Amino acid sequence: MIAPGSRVGAAERPDAEAWVPVDGPYDMAASLSELQRGPFDPTTRVGPRRSVQAWRARSGPVTLELTVEPGGVRARAWGPGAGAGVAAASDLVGAPAWGPVAGATVDARPTFEEFVHRLARRAPGLRLPRTGRVMDALVPAVIEQKVTGTEAWRSWRRLVRASGEAAPGPFGLRLAPAPDVLAGLPYHAFHRFGIERRRADSVRRACLVAARLAALADAPAEEAVARLGSLPGIGVWTTNEVVRRSHGWADAVSVGDYHHARQVCWAFDHDAAGTDERMLELLEPFRPRRAVVVRLVEMAGLGPPRRAPRARLRSIEEI
């Protein structure tokens, strides 16, 4: 979270500023929350009216602050990449998540269609950010494979603190480790972050071709999914997690997610043992906004009652 009332002093004025007009409501916390990997992500903080995030732009490191004001969002950036930061602000604010889509036809059962529209009316400020940063989404997504969110966020936090660098600006953020740094680490160096060899090798292989993967930000989302999925250790869950963030792709359903199938199937069918196959069947009429439907269900807190204890955290020896 960002401390309320914090101020940027005169000596810490930004290197670049921009204004992003927003037509209609904007829920910053709901829209940008997926960009923050857990509540203590060293690279990103998201609050209801203010967010800050740091990354490596082509022109250099940048920290971008977005602040909600009447009529739009104020963007302020620090660092050598400040120009690129404010240029990215409009895409980060994003487009409305729900509404008419060119070429889309909803052919759901009337009860399902009205149900989804009710959920959308309850979240009018939800928007779809597009970061344009494939590697920033890919590395933490690989770390999140097959473990609990708490485990993954802890590993990400430790990795960034140990191998990243201080970000520009007054917020105390850190930059994620550069791909060449991660590619140069032996697999066993990841163990102290709670990352076993399988995920470590997937990260290292991806970082070896980071420039090629970064260029996928300019490719159509479907092409990016296909090319990412050709990498060893990168499956459909990971590719959709990445492209939903990097491309703002509203149709990127993360098949294989521990929660999503159960939540969607419960919301539509009251089926507590939902499967990916049934989830995709229920979501099919809502192309190309299937991922938005999943997000709306998630935001509404819909899902079967919990009947089992939470999964316990494991040590590296158990993975």
KOLMI-336412 format. One record per residue: residue in three letters; y, x, z negated of N, C-alpha, C, O in turn. Coordinates in steps of 0.1 Angstrom, whole numbers, padded with zeros to 4 digits, always signed. Atoms other than C-alpha are relative to their C-alpha. Last residue first. Layout:
<recs>
alaYXZYXZYXZYXZ;...
</recs>
This chain:
<recs>
ile-0003+0005-0013-0290+0091+0042-0008+0007+0011-0007+0004+0023;glu+0007+0012-0003-0306+0095+0008+0003-0005+0014-0004-0014+0019;glu+0014-0003-0001-0297+0132+0003-0008-0013+0005-0019-0012+0010;ile+0004-0006-0013-0261+0125+0011-0014+0001+0002-0019+0001+0013;ser-0003-0014-0002-0258+0103-0020-0004+0005+0014-0011-0002+0021;arg+0011-0010-0001-0258+0066-0019+0005+0014+0001+0017+0016+0005;leu-0004-0012-0008-0234+0038-0029-0011+0011-0001-0018+0012-0012;arg-0005-0011+0009-0251+0006-0041+0004+0012+0009-0001+0014+0020;ala+0007-0012-0002-0253-0024-0018+0006+0012-0008+0018+0013-0009;arg-0006-0009-0010-0237-0054-0034-0009+0013+0001-0015+0017-0008;pro-0010-0010+0005-0261-0076-0053+0006+0008+0011-0001+0010+0021;ala+0006-0013+0003-0278-0104-0034+0011+0009-0006+0023+0007-0002;arg+0012+0002+0008-0270-0141-0031-0006+0013-0005-0016+0013-0013;arg+0007-0012+0003-0234-0141-0018-0012-0003-0009-0010-0009-0020;pro-0002-0005+0014-0224-0175-0005-0009+0012-0002-0020+0014+0004;pro+0010+0006+0010-0224-0178+0033+0002+0006-0014+0008+0017-0015;gly+0012-0008+0000-0192-0169+0052-0010-0006-0010-0005-0014-0019;leu+0012+0008-0002-0156-0180+0057-0013+0008+0001-0013+0019+0006;gly+0009-0002+0011-0128-0161+0042-0013-0008+0001-0019-0011-0009;ala+0001+0013+0007-0102-0176+0066-0010+0002-0012-0011-0008-0020;met-0012+0003+0007-0092-0141+0077-0001-0012-0009+0005-0013-0019;glu-0001-0010+0011-0128-0133+0087+0012-0003-0009+0011-0003-0021;val+0010+0004+0010-0131-0165+0107+0001+0009-0012+0000+0004-0023;leu-0005+0012+0007-0098-0157+0124-0010-0005-0010-0006-0009-0021;arg-0011-0004+0010-0110-0121+0131+0005-0013-0007+0008-0012-0019;val+0006-0007+0011-0142-0133+0147+0010+0003-0011+0008+0001-0023;val+0007+0011+0008-0123-0158+0168-0007+0006-0012-0006+0001-0023;val-0010+0007+0007-0100-0129+0179-0006-0011-0009-0002-0014-0020;ala-0003-0009+0012-0130-0108+0189+0011-0007-0009+0011-0006-0021;arg+0011+0001+0010-0141-0136+0212+0003+0007-0013+0000+0003-0024;arg-0006-0001+0013-0108-0140+0230-0010+0000-0011-0008-0005-0023;pro+0000-0014+0004-0118-0134+0266+0007+0002-0014+0014+0012-0015;arg-0004-0012-0008-0141-0154+0263+0014-0003+0006+0016-0015+0010;phe-0014-0005+0004-0141-0183+0238+0004+0013+0007+0014+0019+0003;pro-0010+0008-0007-0171-0202+0254+0015+0005-0003+0024+0000+0004;glu+0000-0001-0015-0194-0173+0246+0011-0008+0006+0019-0004+0015;leu-0013-0005-0004-0186-0172+0208+0002+0000+0015+0013+0001+0020;leu-0011+0009+0005-0214-0195+0197+0013+0005+0005+0022-0003+0008;glu+0002+0013-0006-0240-0177+0219+0012-0009-0004+0018-0017+0004;leu-0005-0002-0013-0227-0143+0208-0001-0013+0008+0008-0017+0016;met-0014-0002+0000-0232-0153+0172+0006+0001+0014+0016-0006+0017;arg-0006+0013+0002-0267-0167+0179+0016+0001-0001+0023-0007+0004;glu+0003+0008-0011-0278-0134+0194+0007-0014-0001+0013-0019+0008;asp-0010-0004-0010-0261-0113+0167-0002-0009+0012+0008-0013+0018;thr+0004-0011-0008-0281-0133+0141+0011+0004+0010+0019-0004+0013;gly-0005-0001-0014-0270-0156+0114-0005+0013+0006-0005+0023+0000;ala+0007-0012-0005-0291-0160+0082+0003+0002+0015-0005+0004+0023;ala-0002-0011+0009-0267-0183+0063-0007+0013+0005-0004+0024+0001;asp+0013-0008+0000-0265-0208+0091+0002+0013-0007+0010+0022-0003;his+0005-0001+0013-0237-0232+0083-0014+0006-0001-0023+0003-0009;asp+0013+0007+0002-0234-0238+0120-0005-0001-0014-0015-0007-0016;phe+0003+0009-0011-0199-0227+0131-0012-0009-0004-0011-0021-0001;ala-0012+0008-0003-0185-0209+0100-0003-0011+0010+0002-0022+0009;trp-0002+0009+0011-0220-0198+0089+0012-0009+0003+0012-0021+0000;cys+0010+0010-0001-0228-0184+0123+0001-0010-0012-0002-0022-0010;val-0002+0009-0011-0195-0166+0124-0010-0011+0000-0007-0023+0002;gln-0012+0008+0002-0198-0151+0089+0002-0010+0011+0006-0022+0009;arg+0002+0010+0011-0234-0141+0092+0012-0008-0002+0011-0020-0004;ala+0009+0010-0005-0228-0124+0126-0003-0011-0011-0003-0023-0007;his-0006+0009-0010-0197-0106+0114-0010-0011+0004-0006-0023+0005;his-0006+0012+0004-0210-0091+0082+0003-0010+0011+0001-0022+0008;tyr+0007+0006+0012-0233-0062+0088+0004-0014-0003-0004-0022-0008;asp-0008-0001+0012-0219-0055+0123-0008-0007-0011-0014-0017-0009;gly+0006-0010+0010-0245-0050+0149+0007+0001-0013+0003+0009-0021;val+0013+0004+0002-0224-0065+0177-0007+0010-0008-0006+0022-0006;ser+0008-0011+0005-0188-0056+0173-0014-0005-0004-0017-0007-0016;val+0009+0005+0011-0172-0082+0195-0009+0012-0004-0016+0017+0004;ala+0009-0011+0005-0144-0066+0217-0008-0005-0012-0003-0002-0023;asp+0013+0004-0002-0129-0096+0235-0011+0009-0005-0023+0008-0002;ala+0002+0012+0008-0093-0093+0223-0015-0005+0001-0019-0014-0006;trp+0008+0008-0008-0090-0057+0236-0005-0012-0009-0012-0010-0018;gly-0004+0013+0004-0060-0041+0218-0009-0011+0007-0004-0021+0010;his-0005+0008-0011-0068-0010+0239+0005-0014-0004+0010-0021+0005;ser-0007-0008-0010-0072+0016+0212+0006-0008+0011+0017-0005+0016;arg-0012-0006+0005-0080-0008+0184+0008+0008+0011+0020+0006+0012;arg-0008+0010+0006-0105-0032+0200+0013+0006-0006+0024-0001-0005;val-0008+0006-0011-0117-0003+0221+0009-0012-0005+0019-0015+0000;val-0010-0009-0005-0129+0017+0191+0010-0007+0010+0022-0007+0008;glu-0010-0003+0011-0147-0010+0172+0011+0009+0005+0023+0007+0001;asn-0009+0011+0001-0162-0021+0205+0010+0001-0012+0021-0003-0011;thr-0009+0001-0012-0175+0013+0213+0009-0012-0002+0021-0011+0002;thr-0011-0010+0000-0189+0018+0178+0010-0002+0011+0022-0001+0009;trp-0009+0003+0012-0209-0015+0177+0012+0010+0000+0023+0006-0002;val-0009+0011-0003-0222-0009+0212+0009-0004-0011+0021-0008-0009;gly+0006+0012-0004-0236+0025+0205+0010-0011+0002+0022-0009+0002;ile-0011+0010-0001-0222+0060+0203-0006-0013+0006-0008-0013+0018;gly-0005+0004+0014-0248+0085+0190+0011-0010+0000+0016-0014-0011;pro+0011+0001+0010-0252+0102+0224+0006-0004-0014+0016+0002-0018;leu+0001-0012+0009-0222+0095+0246-0012-0002-0009-0014-0013-0014;ser+0008-0010-0006-0227+0070+0275-0002+0012-0009-0011+0020-0006;gly+0014+0003+0003-0213+0042+0253-0010+0010+0006-0022+0010+0003;leu+0003-0004+0014-0179+0058+0255-0014-0002-0004-0020+0006-0011;arg+0000-0014+0000-0180+0055+0293-0002+0005-0015-0009+0016-0017;ala+0012-0006-0007-0191+0019+0293-0001+0015-0001-0011+0021-0004;val+0012+0003+0007-0166+0008+0267-0012+0006+0006-0021+0012-0001;ala+0000-0008+0012-0138+0026+0284-0012-0002-0009-0018+0007-0014;glu+0004-0014-0005-0147+0010+0317+0000+0009-0012-0009+0017-0013;glu+0014+0000-0004-0146-0025+0301-0005+0014+0004-0016+0018+0000;ala+0008+0000+0012-0112-0017+0284-0015+0000+0003-0023+0007-0003;pro+0003+0013+0004-0096-0007+0317-0009+0000-0012-0018+0009-0013;ala+0011+0006-0008-0087+0030+0318-0001-0015-0005+0003-0018-0016;asp-0006+0006-0012-0054+0044+0304-0010-0007+0010-0006-0012+0020;ala-0011+0010+0004-0067+0049+0269+0006-0006+0012+0012-0017+0011;leu+0005+0014-0002-0098+0065+0286+0010-0010-0005+0009-0022-0002;ala-0005+0006-0013-0077+0097+0289-0005-0014+0002+0000-0021+0011;ala-0014+0005+0002-0084+0104+0252+0005-0006+0012+0013-0016+0011;leu+0000+0013+0006-0121+0106+0260+0014-0006-0003+0016-0018-0001;arg+0006+0010-0009-0117+0133+0285+0000-0013-0006+0003-0023+0001;ala-0010+0002-0010-0094+0153+0262-0005-0010+0010+0003-0019+0014;ala-0011+0008+0005-0118+0149+0233+0010-0003+0011+0015-0015+0012;val-0005+0005-0012-0149+0163+0251+0012-0010-0003+0014-0020+0004;leu+0001-0011-0011-0159+0187+0224+0005-0005+0013+0010+0003+0021;cys-0012-0008+0001-0146+0161+0198-0001+0011+0011+0010+0016+0015;ala-0011+0007-0005-0173+0136+0209+0013+0009+0000+0021+0008+0010;arg+0002+0001-0015-0201+0161+0204+0012-0007+0006+0017-0003+0017;arg-0003-0013-0006-0187+0170+0169-0002+0000+0016+0006+0006+0023;val-0014-0003+0000-0184+0134+0158+0003+0013+0007+0012+0014+0015;ser-0007+0010-0009-0219+0125+0170+0015+0003+0000+0021+0003+0011;asp+0002-0005-0013-0233+0157+0153+0007-0009+0010+0012-0005+0021;ala-0008-0013-0002-0217+0148+0120-0001+0005+0015+0008+0009+0021;arg-0014+0004-0003-0231+0112+0123+0009+0013+0002+0018+0012+0010;arg+0000+0009-0011-0267+0125+0126+0015-0004+0004+0019-0003+0015;arg+0000-0007-0013-0262+0155+0103+0001-0010+0012+0008-0006+0021;glu+0013-0007-0003-0252+0135+0072+0000+0005+0014+0010+0003+0022;ile+0003+0004-0014-0216+0126+0062-0012+0009+0004-0012+0021+0004;gly+0010+0011+0000-0209+0125+0025-0004-0004+0013-0008-0016+0015;phe-0008+0013-0001-0177+0146+0027-0009-0012+0000-0005-0023+0002;arg-0009+0001+0012-0195+0177+0013+0009-0013+0001+0015-0017-0009;his+0008+0005+0011-0222+0172+0040+0009-0003-0013+0007-0012-0020;phe-0003+0014+0002-0197+0176+0068-0007-0006-0012-0003-0016-0017;ala-0013+0000+0006-0199+0214+0066+0005-0015-0003+0013-0017-0011;his+0002+0000+0014-0236+0211+0073+0013+0000-0007+0014-0004-0019;tyr+0003+0014+0005-0229+0200+0109-0001+0000-0016+0003-0010-0022;pro+0015+0002-0001-0211+0233+0117-0003-0014-0007+0004-0019-0015;leu+0007+0000+0013-0173+0228+0121-0015-0001+0002-0020-0009+0011;gly+0004-0014+0005-0158+0239+0154-0007+0000-0013-0012+0011-0017;ala+0010-0005-0009-0158+0204+0170-0005+0013-0005-0017+0017-0002;leu+0012+0006+0003-0139+0191+0139-0012+0005+0009-0023+0007+0004;val+0004-0004+0014-0112+0217+0143-0013-0007-0003-0022+0000-0008;asp+0006-0014-0001-0110+0212+0181-0004+0005-0014-0014+0013-0015;pro+0013+0000-0005-0106+0174+0175-0006+0014+0001-0018+0016-0001;ala+0000-0002-0015-0076+0179+0153-0014+0000+0005-0023+0006-0002;pro+0004-0013-0005-0082+0166+0117+0001+0001+0015-0004-0009+0022;ala+0014-0002-0001-0063+0134+0110-0003+0014+0005+0005+0019+0013;leu+0006+0002-0014-0027+0139+0102-0015+0001-0001-0020+0010-0008;arg+0007-0011-0006-0016+0134+0066-0005-0003+0014-0008-0015+0017;leu+0012+0002-0008+0009+0111+0050-0006+0013+0005+0000+0024+0004;gly+0011-0007+0005+0034+0121+0023-0013-0003+0007-0024-0002+0001;phe+0010+0010+0006+0059+0094+0032-0012+0007-0006-0020+0000-0012;pro-0001+0000+0015+0091+0115+0039-0011-0008-0007-0010-0011-0019;gly-0006+0012+0006+0085+0125+0075-0002+0000-0015-0008+0009-0021;pro-0014-0001+0002+0061+0149+0093+0005-0013-0007-0002-0023-0008;ala-0007+0006-0010+0024+0148+0086+0015+0001-0002+0019+0003-0013;ala-0012+0009+0004+0007+0173+0064+0007-0006+0012+0010+0002+0022;glu-0012-0007+0003-0025+0186+0080+0010-0010-0005+0009-0022-0002;gly-0012+0005-0007-0061+0175+0083+0012+0009-0004+0011+0019-0010;ser-0001-0006-0013-0093+0194+0073+0012-0004+0008+0015+0001+0019;ala+0005-0014-0001-0097+0188+0036+0003+0007+0013+0007+0019+0013;arg-0007-0008+0010-0075+0157+0031-0004+0015+0001+0004+0024-0002;val-0014-0002-0004-0087+0142+0063+0007+0009-0010+0015+0017-0006;leu+0000-0009-0012-0124+0148+0055+0015+0002+0004+0018+0014+0008;arg+0003-0014+0003-0121+0135+0020+0001+0009+0012+0006+0020+0011;arg-0011-0005+0008-0104+0103+0031-0002+0014-0004+0007+0022-0003;trp-0012-0002-0009-0128+0097+0059+0011+0006-0008+0018+0015-0004;ser+0003-0012-0008-0158+0102+0035+0012+0003+0009+0016+0015+0010;arg-0001-0012+0008-0143+0078+0010-0003+0012+0008+0004+0022+0006;trp-0014-0003+0003-0136+0052+0037+0001+0012-0009+0011+0020-0008;ala-0006-0005-0012-0172+0054+0050+0015+0004-0003+0020+0015+0001;glu+0005-0014-0002-0187+0050+0015+0007+0006+0012+0011+0018+0011;thr-0005-0008+0011-0165+0020+0007-0005+0015+0002+0003+0024+0000;gly-0013-0003-0003-0172+0004+0041+0006+0010-0011+0013+0019-0008;thr-0009+0010+0005-0209+0006+0035+0014+0004+0003+0017+0016+0005;val-0003-0001+0014-0230+0028+0057+0010-0011-0004+0015-0017+0004;lys+0012+0001+0008-0248+0025+0091+0003+0002-0015-0007+0005-0023;gln+0013+0004-0005-0219+0038+0112-0010-0001-0011-0012+0009-0018;glu+0003+0013+0006-0185+0040+0094-0014-0005+0005-0018-0015+0000;ile+0002-0002+0015-0182+0078+0101-0004-0013-0006-0012-0013-0016;val+0013-0007+0002-0186+0070+0138-0004+0002-0014-0015+0000-0018;ala+0011+0010-0003-0158+0045+0136-0014+0006-0001-0023+0000-0006;pro+0003+0008+0012-0136+0071+0117-0011-0011+0003-0018-0015-0006;val+0006-0008+0011-0140+0095+0147-0003-0008-0013-0014-0008-0018;leu+0014-0003-0001-0136+0069+0174-0005+0008-0012-0016+0004-0017;ala+0009+0011+0004-0103+0052+0164-0015+0004+0000-0023-0001-0007;asp-0004+0004+0013-0081+0083+0163-0009-0012-0005-0010-0014-0017;met+0007-0008+0010-0101+0096+0193+0004-0004-0014-0004-0003-0023;val+0014+0001+0000-0091+0067+0215-0007+0008-0011-0015+0003-0019;arg+0005-0012+0006-0054+0065+0207-0015-0002-0002-0020-0007-0012;gly+0001-0009-0011-0036+0039+0230-0006+0014-0005-0005+0024+0002;thr-0005-0013+0004-0027+0021+0197+0001+0010+0012+0009+0019+0012;arg+0006-0009-0010-0028-0015+0210+0005+0014-0004+0017+0017-0002;pro-0006-0014-0003-0020-0040+0183-0008+0008+0010-0020+0006+0010;leu+0010-0010-0004-0032-0076+0187+0007+0013+0003+0012+0015+0013;arg-0002-0006-0013-0011-0102+0168-0010+0011+0002-0016+0015-0007;leu+0010-0010-0003-0016-0126+0139+0002+0005+0015+0003-0003+0024;gly-0006-0014-0001+0016-0144+0130-0010+0011+0004-0006+0022+0004;pro-0009+0000-0012+0003-0180+0137+0006+0014+0002+0010+0017+0013;ala-0003-0014-0001-0027-0176+0113+0010+0002+0012+0006+0010+0021;arg-0002-0005+0014-0034-0211+0100+0004+0014+0000+0008+0020-0010;arg-0013+0005+0005-0028-0225+0135+0003+0005-0014+0014+0005-0019;ala-0011-0007-0007-0055-0201+0148+0014-0006-0006+0023+0002-0007;leu-0001-0013+0006-0080-0215+0123+0012+0008+0005+0019+0015-0002;arg-0005+0001+0013-0073-0250+0134+0002+0013-0007+0012+0016-0014;his-0015+0002-0001-0076-0240+0170+0006-0002-0014+0017+0002-0016;val-0007-0013-0003-0110-0225+0162+0015-0002+0001+0022+0006-0004;phe+0001-0008+0012-0122-0258+0146+0007+0013+0002+0015+0018-0007;glu-0010+0004+0009-0108-0278+0175-0001+0008-0013+0010+0011-0019;glu-0013-0004-0006-0129-0258+0199+0011-0004-0010+0020+0004-0012;phe-0002-0015+0002-0160-0260+0177+0014+0004+0005+0020+0012-0001;thr-0002-0003+0014-0157-0298+0174+0002+0015-0003+0010+0018-0011;pro-0014+0004+0005-0150-0302+0211+0002+0003-0015+0013+0007-0019;arg+0001+0014+0005-0182-0283+0220+0014-0003-0006+0020+0005-0013;ala+0007+0002+0012-0170-0251+0237-0002-0015-0003+0005-0023+0003;asp+0010+0011-0002-0160-0248+0273-0009-0001-0012-0021-0002-0011;val+0008+0003+0012-0128-0228+0268-0009-0012+0003-0004-0023+0005;thr+0003+0014+0002-0116-0216+0302-0009-0001-0012-0019+0005-0013;ala+0009+0004+0011-0098-0183+0305-0003-0015+0001+0007-0022+0003;gly+0014-0001-0004-0084-0170+0338-0010-0004-0010-0022-0004-0008;ala+0003+0002-0014-0050-0163+0323-0015+0002+0004-0021+0011-0001;val+0004-0013-0006-0050-0167+0286-0003-0002+0015-0011-0011+0018;pro+0005+0001-0013-0032-0195+0267-0003+0014+0006+0005+0023+0004;gly-0009+0008-0009-0028-0188+0230-0006+0000+0014-0017+0005+0016;trp+0006+0012-0005-0042-0166+0203+0010-0008+0008+0022-0007+0006;ala+0015-0001-0001-0037-0130+0193-0006-0012+0006-0016-0012+0012;pro+0007+0010+0008+0000-0129+0200-0015+0000+0002-0019+0000+0014;ala-0002+0014-0005+0009-0096+0216-0007-0010-0009-0016-0007-0016;gly+0010+0007-0007+0012-0062+0199+0004-0014+0005+0015-0018+0003;val-0003+0014+0004+0034-0047+0173-0010-0010+0006-0015-0019+0000;leu+0005+0001+0013+0016-0015+0181+0003-0013-0007-0005-0019-0014;asp+0014+0002-0001+0022-0019+0218-0006-0002-0014-0016-0009-0016;ser+0003+0013-0006+0059-0023+0211-0014-0003+0001-0019-0015-0002;ala-0002+0010+0010+0060+0007+0188-0003-0014+0005-0009-0022-0002;ala+0013+0007+0002+0044+0032+0212+0002-0013-0009-0007-0021-0011;ala+0005+0006-0012+0077+0043+0226-0012-0008-0002-0015-0017+0006;val-0008+0012-0002+0090+0048+0190-0004-0007+0014-0003-0019+0015;gly+0003+0010+0011+0061+0072+0184+0008-0013+0002+0002-0023+0002;ala+0013+0007-0003+0063+0090+0217-0003-0011-0010-0008-0021-0007;gly-0002+0008-0012+0099+0099+0210-0012-0008+0004-0011-0020+0008;ala-0008+0012+0004+0091+0110+0175+0002-0009+0012+0001-0021+0011;gly+0004+0011-0008+0064+0134+0187+0007-0013-0002+0002-0024+0001;pro-0001-0003-0014+0081+0165+0174-0004-0011+0009+0001-0012+0020;gly+0009-0010-0006+0084+0148+0140+0002+0003+0014+0010-0004+0021;trp-0003-0014+0004+0098+0116+0125-0010+0010+0007-0021+0006+0010;ala+0010-0010-0002+0098+0080+0138+0006+0014-0004+0017+0017-0003;arg-0007-0013+0003+0117+0048+0130-0011+0011+0000-0022+0008-0005;ala+0009-0011-0001+0107+0014+0145+0008+0013-0003+0019+0015+0003;arg-0007-0013-0001+0125-0017+0134-0010+0011+0000-0018+0012-0009;val+0005-0011+0008+0106-0049+0140+0008+0012+0003+0010+0016+0015;gly+0008-0011-0006+0118-0082+0153-0004+0010-0010-0005+0008-0022;gly+0000-0001-0015+0140-0113+0149-0008+0011+0006-0009+0012+0018;pro-0002+0012-0007+0148-0109+0112+0001+0002+0015+0009+0010+0020;glu-0014+0005+0003+0134-0076+0100+0002-0013+0008-0007-0016+0016;val-0003+0014-0005+0098-0063+0098+0014-0004-0005+0017-0003-0017;thr-0005+0008+0010+0097-0025+0093+0003-0014+0006+0011-0014+0016;leu-0004+0013-0006+0076-0001+0113+0004-0009-0011-0003-0011-0021;glu-0002+0011+0009+0075+0035+0103+0004-0012+0007+0013-0012+0016;leu-0007+0012-0004+0060+0061+0126+0001-0010-0011-0009-0014-0017;thr+0001+0011+0010+0050+0096+0117+0009-0011+0004+0021-0009+0006;val-0010+0010+0002+0046+0120+0146-0004-0009-0012-0016-0012-0014;pro+0002+0009+0011+0028+0152+0154+0011-0010-0002+0023-0007+0001;gly+0001-0006+0014+0034+0168+0188-0002-0011-0010-0003-0023-0007;ser-0012-0008+0002+0044+0159+0224+0000+0006-0014+0009+0014-0017;arg+0000-0011-0010+0009+0147+0233+0011+0009-0002+0010+0021+0000;ala-0004+0004-0013+0010+0125+0201-0001+0013+0009-0002+0024+0004;arg-0004-0011-0008-0009+0136+0170+0002-0006+0014-0007-0008+0022;trp+0010-0004-0010-0010+0108+0145+0005+0011+0008+0017+0016+0007;ala-0002-0014-0006+0008+0094+0115-0011+0003+0009-0023+0000+0007;gln+0012-0007-0005+0011+0058+0103+0004+0013+0007+0015+0014+0013;val-0002-0013-0005+0036+0038+0083-0013+0006+0004-0023+0003-0002;ser+0012-0009-0001+0038+0001+0076+0004+0014+0005+0015+0015+0011;arg-0003-0013-0003+0064-0024+0063-0013+0008+0001-0022+0006-0007;arg-0012-0001-0009+0066-0061+0059+0003+0014+0004+0014+0017+0011;pro-0004+0013-0006+0033-0072+0044+0012+0001+0009+0013-0006+0019;gly-0004+0010+0010+0020-0036+0038+0005-0013+0007+0005-0014+0020;val-0004+0012-0006+0000-0011+0059+0004-0010-0012-0004-0012-0021;arg-0002+0010+0011-0005+0025+0050+0006-0012+0007+0016-0012+0015;thr-0006+0013-0003-0020+0050+0075+0002-0008-0013-0007-0008-0021;thr-0007+0000-0013-0031+0086+0077+0008-0012+0002+0017-0012+0011;pro-0011-0010+0000-0042+0093+0041+0009-0001+0012+0020+0005+0012;asp+0000-0008-0012-0063+0061+0040+0012+0009+0000+0023+0005-0001;phe-0006-0013+0003-0063+0049+0004-0001+0010+0012-0002+0022+0010;pro-0013+0000+0007-0068+0012+0008+0006+0013-0003+0018+0013-0006;gly+0001+0001+0014-0096+0015+0034+0014+0001-0007+0024+0005+0000;arg+0014-0002+0004-0094+0028+0069-0001+0000-0015-0002+0011-0021;gln+0001-0007+0013-0060+0014+0080-0014+0000-0005-0021-0010-0006;leu-0003-0014-0003-0058+0005+0117+0000+0008-0013-0001+0020-0012;glu+0012-0007-0005-0077-0028+0110+0003+0015+0003-0006+0023+0005;ser+0010-0005+0011-0049-0039+0087-0012+0007+0006-0017+0016-0001;leu+0002-0015+0000-0023-0039+0115-0010+0004-0010-0013+0016-0010;ser+0001-0006-0014-0022-0076+0125-0004+0015+0000-0011+0019+0008;ala+0012+0004-0007-0030-0091+0091-0002+0007+0014-0013+0009+0018;ala+0012-0004+0008-0005-0070+0072-0013-0004+0008-0022+0004+0009;met+0003-0014-0002+0022-0074+0099-0013+0004-0007-0021+0012-0001;asp+0007-0003+0013+0021-0112+0101-0004+0015+0002-0015+0018+0007;tyr+0008-0013-0001+0046-0119+0129-0005+0003-0014+0003+0005-0023;pro+0004-0007+0012+0061-0153+0136-0008+0013+0002-0014+0014+0012;gly+0010+0008+0008+0078-0162+0169-0004+0008-0013+0002+0019-0016;asp-0002+0014-0002+0094-0140+0195-0010-0008-0008-0022-0007-0004;val+0013+0008+0002+0094-0104+0183+0004-0015+0001+0012-0020-0007;pro-0002+0015+0003+0121-0080+0194-0013-0007+0000-0023-0004+0007;val+0010+0008-0008+0111-0043+0191+0002-0015-0003-0001-0019-0015;trp+0001+0014+0004+0140-0021+0181-0010-0007+0009-0009-0006+0021;ala+0001+0010-0011+0139+0017+0184-0001-0014-0006-0004-0015-0018;glu+0001+0014+0005+0146+0048+0163-0001-0009+0013+0003-0005+0024;ala-0001+0010-0011+0141+0086+0168-0001-0014-0006-0008-0016-0016;asp-0003-0007-0012+0143+0117+0146+0002-0009+0012+0008-0006+0022;pro+0010-0002-0010+0144+0097+0114+0005+0008+0012+0017+0009+0014;arg-0003+0009-0011+0167+0104+0085-0010+0002+0012-0013+0014+0014;glu+0013+0003-0006+0151+0124+0057+0002-0011+0011-0007-0018+0013;ala+0006-0012-0004+0183+0141+0044-0013-0002+0008-0019+0007+0014;ala-0008-0005-0011+0201+0108+0042-0006+0013+0006-0006+0015+0018;gly-0013-0006+0003+0173+0094+0020+0007+0005+0012+0001+0006+0023;val+0000-0013-0006+0145+0071+0030+0014+0005-0002+0024-0001+0002;arg-0011-0002-0009+0141+0043+0005-0001+0014+0006-0007+0023+0000;ser-0002-0014-0002+0112+0028-0015+0011+0002+0011+0012-0007+0020;gly-0013-0005+0004+0118-0008-0025+0002+0015+0002+0013+0020-0001;pro-0011+0008-0003+0082-0018-0025+0013+0007-0005+0014+0013-0015;ala-0007+0004+0012+0057+0011-0026+0012-0008+0004+0020-0004+0012;ile-0013-0007+0000+0036+0010+0005+0008-0005-0012+0010-0017-0014;met-0012+0008+0000+0000+0000+0000+0013+0009+0000+0012+0020-0004;
</recs>
